């Protein structure tokens, strides 16, 4: 997840930005599992805000994109 950490580090504290499956080069199923942990506990240096955007793959809904806000917590 080095790409994610590098991207988050570039954001200022309090900035809102989007993280997507495509951005991290993950399949929607893998991103969905990761994003669900972020919904509960926050991510490395950010918290999820708003409702996740979902995509449909083979009739199932998966989280494909989330909006987050940068925190001052260390990565």
HELIX and SHEET records of a PDB file:
HELIX    1   1 UNK A    2  UNK A    9  1                                   8    
HELIX    2   2 UNK A   28  UNK A   41  1                                  14    
SHEET    1   A 3 UNK A  16  UNK A  20  0                                        
SHEET    2   A 3 UNK A  60  UNK A  70 -1                                        
SHEET    3   A 3 UNK A  46  UNK A  57 -1                                        
END                                                                             
